[in-house]
Amino acid sequence: MENNQVTQSMWKYSIGGFAAALALQIVTLLLLKTFSIGASIVQALIVAYGVRAWYTRSAKRLMTSAERKRLLLQYAILVGLVQGGLIAGFRLNSMPVTLGGYLVVLGISF
């Protein structure tokens, strides 16, 4: 029962972190009007610190190693599903996904 409760709470943090990363990326792109790897790294650090602080404040303890792994796995699944959806959305009848078009959408959405 304890393991199931941890899994449910980690999904909350995974989805929250994903939403925060998406919002921060959009705001940064609107302000800077360009895509920068450095800005993306800073955004990732801000979101990671924010999720850690959110968890620590609500659980009143630090994450265990198993919880960090579960959070990372769930976040990766979520990002993979969204990117897979983007790739599938680009697919038309016989038109293959162009790398340039995919990178443009990734730059806009992440």
C-alpha positions in Angstrom: 0.0 0.0 0.0 2.8 2.4 0.8 4.5 1.8 -2.6 1.2 2.7 -4.4 0.9 6.0 -2.5 4.4 7.0 -3.4 3.7 6.2 -7.1 0.6 8.4 -7.1 2.3 11.3 -5.5 5.2 11.1 -7.9 2.8 11.4 -10.9 1.6 14.6 -9.4 5.1 16.0 -9.3 6.0 14.6 -12.8 3.0 16.3 -14.3 3.5 19.5 -12.4 7.2 19.6 -13.4 6.3 19.0 -17.0 3.7 21.8 -17.0 6.1 24.1 -15.4 8.8 23.3 -17.9 6.4 23.9 -20.8 5.2 27.2 -19.4 8.7 28.4 -18.7 9.9 27.4 -22.2 7.0 29.3 -23.8 7.6 32.4 -21.6 11.3 32.3 -22.4 10.7 32.0 -26.1 8.3 34.9 -26.1 10.7 37.1 -24.2 14.0 36.1 -26.0 12.4 35.4 -29.4 15.0 32.7 -29.9 15.9 29.2 -28.8 19.1 28.8 -26.8 20.6 25.6 -25.3 21.9 27.7 -22.3 18.4 29.0 -21.6 17.0 25.5 -21.8 19.6 24.2 -19.3 18.8 27.1 -16.9 15.1 26.3 -17.3 15.7 22.6 -16.5 17.6 23.5 -13.4 14.9 25.9 -12.2 12.2 23.3 -12.8 14.2 20.5 -11.1 14.9 22.7 -8.0 11.2 23.8 -7.9 9.9 20.2 -8.0 12.4 19.2 -5.3 11.4 22.1 -3.1 7.7 21.4 -3.8 8.1 17.8 -2.7 10.3 18.6 0.3 7.7 21.2 1.5 4.7 19.0 1.1 6.3 15.7 2.3 8.4 17.4 5.0 11.4 15.3 4.0 13.8 14.8 1.2 13.1 12.4 -1.6 14.5 8.9 -1.3 16.6 7.4 -4.1 13.7 5.2 -5.2 11.4 8.2 -5.3 13.9 10.2 -7.4 14.2 7.3 -9.8 10.4 6.9 -10.0 9.9 10.6 -10.6 12.6 10.7 -13.4 11.1 7.6 -15.1 7.5 9.0 -15.0 8.7 12.4 -16.3 10.6 10.7 -19.1 7.5 8.7 -20.0 5.4 11.8 -20.1 7.9 13.7 -22.3 8.2 10.6 -24.5 4.4 10.4 -25.0 4.2 14.1 -25.9 7.1 13.9 -28.3 5.6 10.7 -29.8 2.4 12.6 -30.3 4.2 15.4 -32.0 5.9 13.0 -34.4 2.6 11.2 -35.1 0.9 14.5 -35.7 3.4 15.4 -38.3 2.7 12.2 -40.2 0.3 12.7 -43.1 -0.7 10.1 -45.7 2.7 9.5 -47.2 4.7 12.5 -46.1 7.6 11.6 -43.7 8.4 13.7 -40.7 11.0 16.3 -41.6 13.7 16.8 -39.1 13.5 20.6 -39.4 9.8 20.7 -38.8 10.1 18.4 -35.8 12.9 20.6 -34.3 10.9 23.7 -34.8 7.9 22.2 -32.9 10.2 20.9 -30.2 11.8 24.3 -29.8 8.4 25.9 -29.5 6.9 23.4 -27.1 9.9 22.4 -24.9 
